[in-house]
């Protein structure tokens, strides 16, 4: 049996604080979602000015990154390269860049999803959050 790291409440708060700081530094109004390795929501924060729909998109991106154990951009790229049948994949809705898995020792322990600005900027915010816990 293997032992696996898990996100604790303190980790989630550090990630959220750093992601929010990255967004505010750039004056980006976004929603930040953090999920565990099963895609279950641990944190949702909609910054002032973020579109209401971003509160649905950010958790979907995080969920997709956690379950797939890879950035949600991978799925966006697959679809953009013409594999439209991937749109029917079950239980995956956040098929846009901006979902980033949290990996420790090769294992996915959760993910961050961000929505509200350009997808590459969403991913930038997510990565800044993850970097706050040294990963």
C-alpha positions as CSV (number, residue, x, y, z in Angstrom):
1,X,0.0,0.0,0.0
2,X,1.3,3.5,-0.9
3,X,1.0,6.6,1.2
4,X,-0.2,9.7,-0.7
5,X,-0.1,13.4,0.2
6,X,-3.4,15.2,0.5
7,X,-4.3,18.9,0.5
8,X,-5.0,20.3,3.9
9,X,-7.0,23.4,4.6
10,X,-3.9,25.4,5.2
11,X,-2.6,24.4,1.7
12,X,-5.8,25.4,0.1
13,X,-5.7,28.8,1.8
14,X,-2.1,29.4,0.7
15,X,-2.9,28.5,-2.9
16,X,-6.0,30.7,-2.9
17,X,-4.2,33.7,-1.4
18,X,-1.3,33.4,-3.9
19,X,-3.7,33.0,-6.9
20,X,-5.7,36.0,-5.8
21,X,-2.6,38.0,-5.4
22,X,-1.5,37.1,-9.0
23,X,-4.9,38.1,-10.3
24,X,-5.0,41.4,-8.4
25,X,-1.4,42.2,-9.4
26,X,-2.6,42.1,-13.0
27,X,-6.1,43.7,-12.4
28,X,-7.8,40.5,-13.5
29,X,-11.3,39.8,-12.3
30,X,-11.5,36.0,-12.1
31,X,-13.0,33.1,-10.2
32,X,-10.6,30.7,-8.5
33,X,-11.6,27.1,-7.7
34,X,-9.5,24.5,-5.9
35,X,-10.5,20.8,-5.8
36,X,-9.1,17.6,-4.3
37,X,-7.9,14.7,-6.4
38,X,-11.4,13.5,-7.0
39,X,-12.5,16.9,-8.4
40,X,-14.5,17.8,-5.2
41,X,-14.7,21.5,-4.5
42,X,-12.6,22.7,-1.6
43,X,-12.5,26.4,-2.4
44,X,-14.4,28.8,-4.7
45,X,-13.7,32.6,-4.8
46,X,-15.2,35.0,-7.2
47,X,-13.2,38.2,-7.2
48,X,-15.0,41.6,-7.6
49,X,-16.0,42.2,-11.2
50,X,-15.7,38.5,-12.3
51,X,-18.5,37.4,-14.6
52,X,-21.1,35.1,-13.0
53,X,-20.5,32.3,-15.5
54,X,-16.9,32.1,-14.3
55,X,-18.1,30.6,-11.1
56,X,-19.3,27.6,-13.1
57,X,-16.3,27.4,-15.5
58,X,-13.5,27.6,-12.9
59,X,-14.6,24.5,-10.9
60,X,-15.2,22.6,-14.2
61,X,-11.6,23.4,-15.3
62,X,-10.3,22.3,-11.9
63,X,-12.4,19.1,-11.9
64,X,-11.2,18.2,-15.4
65,X,-7.5,18.8,-14.5
66,X,-7.8,16.7,-11.3
67,X,-9.6,13.7,-12.9
68,X,-7.3,13.8,-16.0
69,X,-4.2,14.5,-13.9
70,X,-3.1,16.9,-16.6
71,X,-3.8,20.5,-17.6
72,X,-7.2,21.1,-19.0
73,X,-5.4,22.7,-22.0
74,X,-4.5,19.2,-23.2
75,X,-8.2,18.6,-23.9
76,X,-8.8,21.9,-25.6
77,X,-5.9,21.1,-27.9
78,X,-7.2,17.7,-28.7
79,X,-10.6,19.2,-29.7
80,X,-9.0,22.1,-31.6
81,X,-7.0,19.5,-33.6
82,X,-10.2,18.1,-34.9
83,X,-11.1,15.3,-32.4
84,X,-14.6,16.7,-31.8
85,X,-15.8,13.3,-30.5
86,X,-13.9,14.1,-27.3
87,X,-16.7,16.6,-26.5
88,X,-18.8,13.6,-25.5
89,X,-16.3,12.4,-22.9
90,X,-18.3,11.6,-19.7
91,X,-17.9,13.7,-16.5
92,X,-15.6,16.2,-18.1
93,X,-16.9,19.7,-18.8
94,X,-13.9,22.1,-18.3
95,X,-12.3,21.5,-21.7
96,X,-10.6,24.9,-21.8
97,X,-7.1,26.1,-20.7
98,X,-7.0,27.3,-17.1
99,X,-7.2,24.0,-15.1
100,X,-3.9,22.9,-13.6
101,X,-3.3,19.8,-11.6
102,X,-1.4,19.9,-8.3
103,X,1.2,17.2,-8.5
104,X,3.4,15.9,-5.6
105,X,5.8,13.0,-6.0
106,X,4.2,12.1,-9.3
107,X,0.7,11.9,-7.8
108,X,-2.2,14.3,-8.4
109,X,-3.5,15.6,-5.1
110,X,-5.9,18.2,-6.5
111,X,-6.2,21.0,-9.1
112,X,-6.8,24.7,-9.5
113,X,-9.1,26.1,-12.1
114,X,-9.4,29.8,-13.0
115,X,-11.8,31.6,-15.3
116,X,-12.4,35.2,-16.2
117,X,-9.5,36.4,-18.5
118,X,-7.6,34.9,-21.4
119,X,-7.2,31.1,-20.9
120,X,-3.4,31.4,-20.8
121,X,-3.8,34.1,-18.0
122,X,-6.2,31.8,-16.1
123,X,-3.5,29.1,-16.2
124,X,-0.9,31.7,-15.1
125,X,-3.0,32.5,-12.0
126,X,-3.5,28.8,-11.2
127,X,0.3,28.1,-11.5
128,X,1.0,31.0,-9.2
129,X,-1.3,29.6,-6.6
130,X,0.3,26.1,-6.8
131,X,3.8,27.6,-6.5
132,X,2.8,29.0,-3.1
133,X,3.0,25.5,-1.6
134,X,6.3,24.7,-3.3
135,X,5.0,22.6,-6.1
